[in-house]
Amino acid sequence: MYAIDASRTDLVEEFRQNPGGPYSPELTLVVNRLRLGPMEERYILVCTKRGREWMVAKMPTVRGAKLELFEDRVFDDYYAAAWEVFRMRWEAVTGQAIR
């Protein structure tokens, strides 16, 4: 599996500037790696109001169990929500928090 170099803040900044893509080849590898993290570290977006509101959630470790919803992380901007999930996934995978 692709190993993320946590010192590559240039890739973090690239995502922050353009969360909807397209991404450079290196950032594509990072985004794909973050999307395929272990279930206990897999953060996702749930659309709670069609096209208007998104909430961050965490996948359950057991199939069929309920999502863990983060009701304090609700967004009316999809790209802001995507940035939040990227930050959470980055920290889960690299151990490095980004602001």
DRENTORKOL-3810 file (N, C-alpha, C; in nm, 4 decimals):
REM DRENTORKOL-3810
@n.u->0.0850; n.v->-0.1180; n.w->0.0000; ca.u->0.0000; ca.v->0.0000; ca.w->0.0000; c.u->0.0894; c.v->0.1241; c.w->0.0000
@n.u->0.0436; n.v->0.2281; n.w->-0.0641; ca.u->0.1182; ca.v->0.3531; ca.w->-0.0758; c.u->0.1417; c.v->0.4143; c.w->0.0621
@n.u->0.2663; n.v->0.4485; n.w->0.0913; ca.u->0.3014; ca.v->0.5115; ca.w->0.2188; c.u->0.3000; c.v->0.6630; c.w->0.2017
@n.u->0.2256; n.v->0.7309; n.w->0.2864; ca.u->0.2145; ca.v->0.8766; ca.w->0.2794; c.u->0.3294; c.v->0.9396; c.w->0.3562
@n.u->0.3962; n.v->1.0344; n.w->0.2937; ca.u->0.5020; ca.v->1.1121; ca.w->0.3580; c.u->0.4363; c.v->1.2319; c.w->0.4253
@n.u->0.4259; n.v->1.2277; n.w->0.5577; ca.u->0.3555; ca.v->1.3328; ca.w->0.6328; c.u->0.4222; c.v->1.4694; c.w->0.6209
@n.u->0.5455; n.v->1.4745; n.w->0.5725; ca.u->0.6127; ca.v->1.6036; ca.w->0.5564; c.u->0.5727; c.v->1.6735; c.w->0.4267
@n.u->0.4949; n.v->1.6069; n.w->0.3414; ca.u->0.4558; ca.v->1.6644; ca.w->0.2126; c.u->0.3381; c.v->1.7605; c.w->0.2284
@n.u->0.3641; n.v->1.8701; n.w->0.2971; ca.u->0.2596; ca.v->1.9693; ca.w->0.3191; c.u->0.2171; c.v->2.0368; c.w->0.1891
@n.u->0.2996; n.v->2.0267; n.w->0.0848; ca.u->0.2608; ca.v->2.0804; ca.w->-0.0449; c.u->0.1387; c.v->2.0072; c.w->-0.0995
@n.u->0.1301; n.v->1.8772; n.w->-0.0728; ca.u->0.0140; ca.v->1.7998; ca.w->-0.1180; c.u->-0.1095; c.v->1.8340; c.w->-0.0363
@n.u->-0.0900; n.v->1.8583; n.w->0.0920; ca.u->-0.2007; ca.v->1.9020; ca.w->0.1776; c.u->-0.2551; c.v->2.0351; c.w->0.1254
@n.u->-0.1649; n.v->2.1264; n.w->0.0942; ca.u->-0.2067; ca.v->2.2577; ca.w->0.0452; c.u->-0.2747; c.v->2.2471; c.w->-0.0910
@n.u->-0.2262; n.v->2.1567; n.w->-0.1752; ca.u->-0.2910; ca.v->2.1355; ca.w->-0.3053; c.u->-0.4352; c.v->2.0908; c.w->-0.2860
@n.u->-0.4583; n.v->1.9982; n.w->-0.1926; ca.u->-0.5949; ca.v->1.9531; ca.w->-0.1680; c.u->-0.6792; c.v->2.0662; c.w->-0.1102
@n.u->-0.6224; n.v->2.1412; n.w->-0.0164; ca.u->-0.6966; ca.v->2.2516; ca.w->0.0458; c.u->-0.7422; c.v->2.3521; c.w->-0.0600
@n.u->-0.6560; n.v->2.3808; n.w->-0.1575; ca.u->-0.6885; ca.v->2.4783; ca.w->-0.2609; c.u->-0.7896; c.v->2.4266; c.w->-0.3633
@n.u->-0.7940; n.v->2.2934; n.w->-0.3807; ca.u->-0.8816; ca.v->2.2377; ca.w->-0.4822; c.u->-0.9340; c.v->2.1006; c.w->-0.4388
@n.u->-1.0223; n.v->2.0976; n.w->-0.3381; ca.u->-1.0684; ca.v->1.9684; ca.w->-0.2864; c.u->-1.1489; c.v->1.8862; c.w->-0.3864
@n.u->-1.2012; n.v->1.9487; n.w->-0.4889; ca.u->-1.2808; ca.v->1.8765; ca.w->-0.5873; c.u->-1.2001; c.v->1.8201; c.w->-0.7029
@n.u->-1.0674; n.v->1.8470; n.w->-0.7033; ca.u->-0.9811; ca.v->1.7980; ca.w->-0.8091; c.u->-0.9949; c.v->1.8814; c.w->-0.9350
@n.u->-0.9282; n.v->1.8438; n.w->-1.0416; ca.u->-0.8420; ca.v->1.7260; ca.w->-1.0530; c.u->-0.7142; c.v->1.7436; c.w->-0.9713
@n.u->-0.6538; n.v->1.6311; n.w->-0.9357; ca.u->-0.5345; ca.v->1.6307; ca.w->-0.8521; c.u->-0.4117; c.v->1.5927; c.w->-0.9340
@n.u->-0.2964; n.v->1.6350; n.w->-0.8840; ca.u->-0.1703; ca.v->1.5909; ca.w->-0.9435; c.u->-0.1585; c.v->1.4399; c.w->-0.9217
@n.u->-0.0719; n.v->1.3731; n.w->-0.9980; ca.u->-0.0553; ca.v->1.2289; ca.w->-0.9782; c.u->-0.0172; c.v->1.1910; c.w->-0.8341
@n.u->0.0694; n.v->1.2694; n.w->-0.7708; ca.u->0.1097; ca.v->1.2383; ca.w->-0.6329; c.u->-0.0063; c.v->1.2550; c.w->-0.5357
@n.u->-0.0829; n.v->1.3631; n.w->-0.5519; ca.u->-0.1973; ca.v->1.3831; ca.w->-0.4625; c.u->-0.3033; c.v->1.2763; c.w->-0.4874
@n.u->-0.3189; n.v->1.2324; n.w->-0.6092; ca.u->-0.4131; ca.v->1.1244; ca.w->-0.6382; c.u->-0.3778; c.v->0.9992; c.w->-0.5589
@n.u->-0.2493; n.v->0.9661; n.w->-0.5513; ca.u->-0.2056; ca.v->0.8510; ca.w->-0.4717; c.u->-0.2405; c.v->0.8695; c.w->-0.3250
@n.u->-0.2181; n.v->0.9909; n.w->-0.2734; ca.u->-0.2485; ca.v->1.0193; ca.w->-0.1325; c.u->-0.3988; c.v->1.0073; c.w->-0.1071
@n.u->-0.4790; n.v->1.0703; n.w->-0.1914; ca.u->-0.6246; ca.v->1.0678; ca.w->-0.1734; c.u->-0.6764; c.v->0.9241; c.w->-0.1796
@n.u->-0.6275; n.v->0.8474; n.w->-0.2750; ca.u->-0.6709; ca.v->0.7075; ca.w->-0.2850; c.u->-0.6309; c.v->0.6283; c.w->-0.1621
@n.u->-0.5109; n.v->0.6511; n.w->-0.1107; ca.u->-0.4658; ca.v->0.5814; ca.w->0.0103; c.u->-0.5537; c.v->0.6200; c.w->0.1295
@n.u->-0.5874; n.v->0.7483; n.w->0.1408; ca.u->-0.6714; ca.v->0.7934; ca.w->0.2522; c.u->-0.8122; c.v->0.7352; c.w->0.2421
@n.u->-0.8608; n.v->0.7169; n.w->0.1236; ca.u->-0.9952; ca.v->0.6602; ca.w->0.1045; c.u->-1.0014; c.v->0.5123; c.w->0.1396
@n.u->-0.8873; n.v->0.4453; n.w->0.1346; ca.u->-0.8847; ca.v->0.3010; ca.w->0.1572; c.u->-0.8262; c.v->0.2627; c.w->0.2921
@n.u->-0.8372; n.v->0.3509; n.w->0.3886; ca.u->-0.7868; ca.v->0.3211; ca.w->0.5220; c.u->-0.8654; c.v->0.2100; c.w->0.5880
@n.u->-0.8122; n.v->0.1572; n.w->0.6969; ca.u->-0.8850; ca.v->0.0539; ca.w->0.7712; c.u->-1.0218; c.v->0.1051; c.w->0.8156
@n.u->-1.1186; n.v->0.0155; n.w->0.8259; ca.u->-1.2552; ca.v->0.0545; ca.w->0.8617; c.u->-1.2603; c.v->0.1395; c.w->0.9885
@n.u->-1.1812; n.v->0.1025; n.w->1.0896; ca.u->-1.1886; ca.v->0.1776; ca.w->1.2158; c.u->-1.1320; c.v->0.3187; c.w->1.2027
@n.u->-1.0711; n.v->0.3504; n.w->1.0884; ca.u->-1.0188; ca.v->0.4853; ca.w->1.0646; c.u->-1.0866; c.v->0.5518; c.w->0.9456
@n.u->-1.1918; n.v->0.4932; n.w->0.8934; ca.u->-1.2523; ca.v->0.5427; ca.w->0.7706; c.u->-1.3607; c.v->0.6459; c.w->0.8005
@n.u->-1.3278; n.v->0.7695; n.w->0.7721; ca.u->-1.4221; ca.v->0.8793; ca.w->0.7867; c.u->-1.4872; c.v->0.9045; c.w->0.6517
@n.u->-1.6145; n.v->0.9359; n.w->0.6545; ca.u->-1.6898; ca.v->0.9571; ca.w->0.5314; c.u->-1.7804; c.v->1.0792; c.w->0.5482
@n.u->-1.8403; n.v->1.1208; n.w->0.4367; ca.u->-1.9428; ca.v->1.2250; ca.w->0.4398; c.u->-2.0783; c.v->1.1617; c.w->0.4158
@n.u->-2.1756; n.v->1.2076; n.w->0.4915; ca.u->-2.3137; ca.v->1.1647; ca.w->0.4742; c.u->-2.3938; c.v->1.2884; c.w->0.4354
@n.u->-2.4644; n.v->1.2796; n.w->0.3247; ca.u->-2.5497; ca.v->1.3903; ca.w->0.2832; c.u->-2.6781; c.v->1.3825; c.w->0.3661
@n.u->-2.7025; n.v->1.4838; n.w->0.4477; ca.u->-2.8190; ca.v->1.4839; ca.w->0.5356; c.u->-2.9353; c.v->1.5651; c.w->0.4794
@n.u->-2.9063; n.v->1.6581; n.w->0.3907; ca.u->-3.0087; ca.v->1.7333; ca.w->0.3177; c.u->-2.9598; c.v->1.7419; c.w->0.1739
@n.u->-3.0297; n.v->1.6789; n.w->0.0868; ca.u->-2.9883; ca.v->1.6608; ca.w->-0.0515; c.u->-2.9273; c.v->1.7865; c.w->-0.1147
@n.u->-2.7963; n.v->1.7771; n.w->-0.1404; ca.u->-2.7256; ca.v->1.8869; ca.w->-0.2055; c.u->-2.7062; c.v->2.0112; c.w->-0.1223
@n.u->-2.7430; n.v->2.0067; n.w->0.0073; ca.u->-2.7358; ca.v->2.1273; ca.w->0.0903; c.u->-2.6625; c.v->2.1086; c.w->0.2215
@n.u->-2.6523; n.v->1.9845; n.w->0.2702; ca.u->-2.5924; ca.v->1.9657; ca.w->0.4022; c.u->-2.5232; c.v->1.8295; c.w->0.4092
@n.u->-2.4027; n.v->1.8307; n.w->0.4680; ca.u->-2.3239; ca.v->1.7093; ca.w->0.4831; c.u->-2.2736; c.v->1.6995; c.w->0.6257
@n.u->-2.2654; n.v->1.5764; n.w->0.6757; ca.u->-2.2171; ca.v->1.5507; ca.w->0.8113; c.u->-2.1035; c.v->1.4478; c.w->0.8031
@n.u->-2.0022; n.v->1.4676; n.w->0.8844; ca.u->-1.8934; ca.v->1.3712; ca.w->0.8923; c.u->-1.9408; c.v->1.2521; c.w->0.9755
@n.u->-1.9024; n.v->1.1323; n.w->0.9312; ca.u->-1.9360; ca.v->1.0090; ca.w->1.0021; c.u->-1.8155; c.v->0.9161; c.w->0.9972
@n.u->-1.8195; n.v->0.8168; n.w->1.0808; ca.u->-1.7142; ca.v->0.7154; ca.w->1.0839; c.u->-1.7790; c.v->0.5802; c.w->1.0578
@n.u->-1.7160; n.v->0.5035; n.w->0.9701; ca.u->-1.7685; ca.v->0.3717; ca.w->0.9360; c.u->-1.7595; c.v->0.2786; c.w->1.0563
@n.u->-1.8565; n.v->0.1907; n.w->1.0715; ca.u->-1.8487; ca.v->0.0925; ca.w->1.1802; c.u->-1.7475; c.v->-0.0162; c.w->1.1458
@n.u->-1.6953; n.v->-0.0816; n.w->1.2461; ca.u->-1.6004; ca.v->-0.1909; ca.w->1.2226; c.u->-1.6733; c.v->-0.3219; c.w->1.1932
@n.u->-1.8009; n.v->-0.3291; n.w->1.2286; ca.u->-1.8813; ca.v->-0.4494; ca.w->1.2073; c.u->-1.9864; c.v->-0.4203; c.w->1.1005
@n.u->-1.9931; n.v->-0.5051; n.w->1.0012; ca.u->-2.0906; ca.v->-0.4883; ca.w->0.8930; c.u->-2.2322; c.v->-0.4839; c.w->0.9498
@n.u->-2.3091; n.v->-0.3853; n.w->0.9069; ca.u->-2.4472; ca.v->-0.3722; ca.w->0.9496; c.u->-2.4662; c.v->-0.2842; c.w->1.0725
@n.u->-2.3563; n.v->-0.2525; n.w->1.1429; ca.u->-2.3661; ca.v->-0.1643; ca.w->1.2595; c.u->-2.3885; c.v->-0.0204; c.w->1.2112
@n.u->-2.4333; n.v->0.0639; n.w->1.3010; ca.u->-2.4630; ca.v->0.2025; ca.w->1.2656; c.u->-2.3356; c.v->0.2851; c.w->1.2509
@n.u->-2.3466; n.v->0.3858; n.w->1.1648; ca.u->-2.2391; ca.v->0.4833; ca.w->1.1500; c.u->-2.2265; c.v->0.5637; c.w->1.2787
@n.u->-2.1066; n.v->0.6100; n.w->1.3080; ca.u->-2.0869; ca.v->0.7044; ca.w->1.4173; c.u->-2.0942; c.v->0.8441; c.w->1.3556
@n.u->-2.2018; n.v->0.9171; n.w->1.3835; ca.u->-2.2222; ca.v->1.0507; ca.w->1.3267; c.u->-2.1589; c.v->1.1560; c.w->1.4159
@n.u->-2.0927; n.v->1.2524; n.w->1.3544; ca.u->-2.0324; ca.v->1.3640; ca.w->1.4261; c.u->-2.1242; c.v->1.4850; c.w->1.4082
@n.u->-2.2191; n.v->1.4988; n.w->1.4987; ca.u->-2.3190; ca.v->1.6042; ca.w->1.4850; c.u->-2.2620; c.v->1.7437; c.w->1.5041
@n.u->-2.1383; n.v->1.7516; n.w->1.5531; ca.u->-2.0724; ca.v->1.8813; ca.w->1.5664; c.u->-1.9921; c.v->1.9164; c.w->1.4405
@n.u->-2.0002; n.v->1.8307; n.w->1.3389; ca.u->-1.9281; ca.v->1.8537; ca.w->1.2132; c.u->-2.0264; c.v->1.8434; c.w->1.0973
@n.u->-2.1099; n.v->1.9466; n.w->1.0870; ca.u->-2.2126; ca.v->1.9562; ca.w->0.9829; c.u->-2.1761; c.v->2.0747; c.w->0.8951
@n.u->-2.1877; n.v->2.0573; n.w->0.7642; ca.u->-2.1437; ca.v->2.1595; ca.w->0.6692; c.u->-2.2508; c.v->2.1872; c.w->0.5651
@n.u->-2.2592; n.v->2.3135; n.w->0.5234; ca.u->-2.3485; ca.v->2.3487; ca.w->0.4130; c.u->-2.2680; c.v->2.3722; c.w->0.2848
@n.u->-2.1378; n.v->2.3510; n.w->0.2915; ca.u->-2.0479; ca.v->2.3630; ca.w->0.1773; c.u->-1.9778; c.v->2.2279; c.w->0.1599
@n.u->-2.0028; n.v->2.1619; n.w->0.0468; ca.u->-1.9467; ca.v->2.0288; ca.w->0.0241; c.u->-1.7942; c.v->2.0293; c.w->0.0309
@n.u->-1.7306; n.v->2.1316; n.w->-0.0266; ca.u->-1.5848; ca.v->2.1336; ca.w->-0.0293; c.u->-1.5250; c.v->2.1558; c.w->0.1095
@n.u->-1.5923; n.v->2.2321; n.w->0.1935; ca.u->-1.5476; ca.v->2.2469; ca.w->0.3331; c.u->-1.5597; c.v->2.1130; c.w->0.4054
@n.u->-1.6654; n.v->2.0407; n.w->0.3774; ca.u->-1.6844; ca.v->1.9082; ca.w->0.4375; c.u->-1.5776; c.v->1.8114; c.w->0.3881
@n.u->-1.5463; n.v->1.8155; n.w->0.2593; ca.u->-1.4426; ca.v->1.7282; ca.w->0.2029; c.u->-1.3069; c.v->1.7593; c.w->0.2644
@n.u->-1.2789; n.v->1.8867; n.w->0.2868; ca.u->-1.1535; ca.v->1.9266; ca.w->0.3506; c.u->-1.1465; c.v->1.8708; c.w->0.4929
@n.u->-1.2560; n.v->1.8762; n.w->0.5662; ca.u->-1.2590; ca.v->1.8234; ca.w->0.7032; c.u->-1.2321; c.v->1.6728; c.w->0.7043
@n.u->-1.2926; n.v->1.5994; n.w->0.6136; ca.u->-1.2702; ca.v->1.4549; ca.w->0.6058; c.u->-1.1250; c.v->1.4263; c.w->0.5673
@n.u->-1.0712; n.v->1.5031; n.w->0.4747; ca.u->-0.9303; ca.v->1.4868; ca.w->0.4371; c.u->-0.8418; c.v->1.5050; c.w->0.5598
@n.u->-0.8658; n.v->1.6101; n.w->0.6375; ca.u->-0.7868; ca.v->1.6369; ca.w->0.7583; c.u->-0.7951; c.v->1.5212; c.w->0.8577
@n.u->-0.9154; n.v->1.4704; n.w->0.8779; ca.u->-0.9358; ca.v->1.3613; ca.w->0.9735; c.u->-0.8676; c.v->1.2332; c.w->0.9255
@n.u->-0.8806; n.v->1.2040; n.w->0.7972; ca.u->-0.8160; ca.v->1.0848; ca.w->0.7424; c.u->-0.6639; c.v->1.0972; c.w->0.7480
@n.u->-0.6136; n.v->1.2149; n.w->0.7141; ca.u->-0.4687; ca.v->1.2387; ca.w->0.7175; c.u->-0.4139; c.v->1.2104; c.w->0.8571
@n.u->-0.4802; n.v->1.2647; n.w->0.9572; ca.u->-0.4345; ca.v->1.2437; ca.w->1.0946; c.u->-0.4441; c.v->1.0963; c.w->1.1348
@n.u->-0.5510; n.v->1.0295; n.w->1.0951; ca.u->-0.5672; ca.v->0.8883; ca.w->1.1284; c.u->-0.4568; c.v->0.8029; c.w->1.0666
@n.u->-0.4161; n.v->0.8361; n.w->0.9449; ca.u->-0.3170; ca.v->0.7550; ca.w->0.8736; c.u->-0.1740; c.v->0.7935; c.w->0.9107
@n.u->-0.1472; n.v->0.9243; n.w->0.9223; ca.u->-0.0091; ca.v->0.9693; ca.w->0.9442; c.u->0.0236; c.v->0.9980; c.w->1.0905
@n.u->-0.0794; n.v->1.0203; n.w->1.1720; ca.u->-0.0551; ca.v->1.0602; ca.w->1.3104; c.u->-0.0247; c.v->1.2086; c.w->1.3244
@n.u->-0.0284; n.v->1.2809; n.w->1.2132; ca.u->0.0014; ca.v->1.4246; ca.w->1.2103; c.u->-0.1264; c.v->1.5044; c.w->1.1886
@n.u->-0.1554; n.v->1.5957; n.w->1.2796; ca.u->-0.2718; ca.v->1.6823; ca.w->1.2619; c.u->-0.2365; c.v->1.7951; c.w->1.1649
@n.u->-0.3326; n.v->1.8355; n.w->1.0832; ca.u->-0.3161; ca.v->1.9509; ca.w->0.9964; c.u->-0.4262; c.v->2.0505; c.w->1.0268
@n.u->-0.3958; n.v->2.1735; n.w->1.0093; ca.u->-0.4921; ca.v->2.2803; ca.w->1.0389; c.u->-0.5436; c.v->2.3437; c.w->0.9145
END
